[in-house]
């Protein structure tokens, strides 16, 4: 059983998260860490419509990660949209042992490492930083299909 699963997925909350990751980790709580979503009530309400009613969801800014998890005793899925946000949260005291790198779309300046992960030089630097800090990187889009990536 997983107490907390930390994931990078530039799509944040979407069908794959709802249909595969929530059941896999038995999550009852989702913490979406994203500065723009934390301030966009309309987008939050739209996303909430897709989340099953038995799953609690909260949207917080990077500065509020610790507060968002305070007192949380349920199986938790923490979602970041990018590597840099995960690193900032880590540096601010939100410690995690494993970081699931699930989906980062290709854009100019990024190298495609597998079907679902394209990394910029900044992303690679960020992930190497977390590795040096003892964070294990878990590259997989869905629970049962891990991918080996050399940074």
PyMOL commands that set and color helices and strands:
alter all, ss='L'
color gray80, all
select helices_A, chain A and resi 15-25+35-38+41-50+62-69+83-91+121-132
alter helices_A, ss='H'
color red, helices_A
select strands_A, chain A and resi 4-9+29-33+56-60+76-80+98-103+111-114+117-119+136-139
alter strands_A, ss='S'
color yellow, strands_A
deselect
rebuild
show_as cartoon
